[in-house]
Amino acid sequence: VGSMGTVGNYPEPKSFLKKQNGAGGGGGKKMDASGLPALKGSFSRKSALPSVPKRTDKPVMGLVTEKNFVVANAVDNIMMAPKKPAPAPLPATQGKHYGKVPPYLSRVKNEIKVEREQMEYYNSRQPAHGGSQMYELPTSDKDDLIARLKEKWEAVHRQYLAITFSLDTISKVQRKEVLEAELEQLEKAIAKLSKNIIYVYDDTQHAMY
């Protein structure tokens, strides 16, 4: 008769694995009072997780404290270490620049000196027959130009303020952008003319030769 394995190597029908009698499946583990496997060491589920409140339990209400926060805050402020006052600023008579020429004036003088030297060098390289094509703009002409540019700026600014807040059309948006660009150009021109020395190129002499 054909068979698998040796003769008689088969389990008894009545000797099957029963509940909590074998080594596998957790049947031999110790269980705690809640029906879950007991944890090793001193750690317990009761200390780790609080008990779930029952549906019939009422929440604890009306808890009050006997601490007087007004008195506690007053005591904390009294016992607090005082803040150190900020150091007082030095008077002007004790400053390091007192009685001396301010540094910005020296810087401006140096800039003017450099500009004059550059213009002298440029004029020295001009042809003898043509003369200098650059000249310093008189103060009166410069002030007159600045005043006219400011008047132009005021007129454009009034037009800009007259634009409505609602830019619901493309023409209004374009008009606003044009006025903003014109105001910016006028401000740059006024800033350039506000310098101490302004040199102007005389193109009439260049046209003569």
Solvent accessible surface area in square Angstrom, and as a share of the most:
residue,aa,sasa,rsa
1,V,198,1.14
2,G,80,0.77
3,S,84,0.54
4,M,186,0.83
5,G,62,0.59
6,T,104,0.60
7,V,146,0.84
8,G,52,0.50
9,N,111,0.57
10,Y,152,0.58
11,P,113,0.71
12,E,109,0.49
13,P,115,0.73
14,K,180,0.76
15,S,81,0.52
16,F,131,0.55
17,L,130,0.65
18,K,113,0.48
19,K,173,0.73
20,Q,119,0.53
21,N,107,0.55
22,G,21,0.20
23,A,114,0.88
24,G,51,0.49
25,G,95,0.91
26,G,31,0.30
27,G,25,0.24
28,G,64,0.62
29,K,128,0.54
30,K,167,0.71
31,M,99,0.44
32,D,50,0.26
33,A,107,0.83
34,S,82,0.53
35,G,46,0.44
36,L,84,0.42
37,P,60,0.38
38,A,53,0.41
39,L,75,0.37
40,K,194,0.82
41,G,73,0.70
42,S,120,0.77
43,F,114,0.48
44,S,49,0.32
45,R,86,0.31
46,K,180,0.76
47,S,90,0.58
48,A,43,0.33
49,L,119,0.59
50,P,116,0.73
51,S,103,0.66
52,V,132,0.76
53,P,103,0.65
54,K,151,0.64
55,R,228,0.83
56,T,105,0.61
57,D,78,0.40
58,K,181,0.77
59,P,105,0.66
60,V,118,0.68
61,M,159,0.71
62,G,69,0.66
63,L,148,0.74
64,V,140,0.80
65,T,90,0.52
66,E,177,0.79
67,K,117,0.50
68,N,85,0.44
69,F,118,0.49
70,V,117,0.67
71,V,82,0.47
72,A,27,0.21
73,N,86,0.44
74,A,46,0.36
75,V,74,0.42
76,D,85,0.44
77,N,100,0.51
78,I,136,0.69
79,M,152,0.68
80,M,117,0.52
81,A,80,0.62
82,P,125,0.79
83,K,182,0.77
84,K,189,0.80
85,P,124,0.78
86,A,90,0.70
87,P,127,0.80
88,A,87,0.67
89,P,124,0.78
90,L,132,0.66
91,P,69,0.44
92,A,85,0.66
93,T,86,0.50
94,Q,117,0.52
95,G,32,0.31
96,K,161,0.68
97,H,92,0.41
98,Y,132,0.50
99,G,79,0.76
100,K,139,0.59
101,V,93,0.53
102,P,48,0.30
103,P,73,0.46
104,Y,116,0.44
105,L,69,0.35
106,S,49,0.32
107,R,135,0.49
108,V,50,0.28
109,K,130,0.55
110,N,87,0.45
111,E,93,0.42
112,I,43,0.22
113,K,122,0.52
114,V,74,0.42
115,E,65,0.29
116,R,107,0.39
117,E,90,0.40
118,Q,111,0.49
119,M,29,0.13
120,E,116,0.52
121,Y,136,0.52
122,Y,88,0.33
123,N,53,0.27
124,S,84,0.54
125,R,172,0.63
126,Q,34,0.15
127,P,69,0.44
128,A,109,0.85
129,H,124,0.55
130,G,12,0.11
131,G,33,0.31
132,S,47,0.30
133,Q,27,0.12
134,M,41,0.18
135,Y,103,0.39
136,E,79,0.35
137,L,22,0.11
138,P,63,0.40
139,T,93,0.54
140,S,81,0.52
141,D,66,0.34
142,K,24,0.10
143,D,76,0.39
144,D,66,0.34
145,L,72,0.36
146,I,25,0.13
147,A,48,0.37
148,R,153,0.56
149,L,39,0.19
150,K,106,0.45
151,E,122,0.55
152,K,99,0.42
153,W,61,0.21
154,E,82,0.37
155,A,33,0.26
156,V,4,0.02
157,H,52,0.23
158,R,152,0.55
159,Q,85,0.38
160,Y,58,0.22
161,L,120,0.60
162,A,82,0.63
163,I,39,0.20
164,T,77,0.45
165,F,213,0.89
166,S,67,0.43
167,L,67,0.33
168,D,107,0.55
169,T,64,0.37
170,I,133,0.68
171,S,76,0.49
172,K,69,0.29
173,V,55,0.32
174,Q,103,0.46
175,R,115,0.42
176,K,58,0.25
177,E,102,0.46
178,V,85,0.49
179,L,2,0.01
180,E,65,0.29
181,A,49,0.38
182,E,54,0.24
183,L,17,0.08
184,E,90,0.40
185,Q,125,0.56
186,L,19,0.10
187,E,88,0.39
188,K,117,0.49
189,A,33,0.26
190,I,29,0.15
191,A,64,0.49
192,K,132,0.56
193,L,28,0.14
194,S,69,0.44
195,K,118,0.50
196,N,91,0.46
197,I,15,0.07
198,I,27,0.14
199,Y,57,0.22
200,V,48,0.27
201,Y,99,0.38
202,D,30,0.16
203,D,87,0.45
204,T,86,0.50
205,Q,57,0.25
206,H,112,0.50
207,A,86,0.66
208,M,146,0.65
209,Y,149,0.57
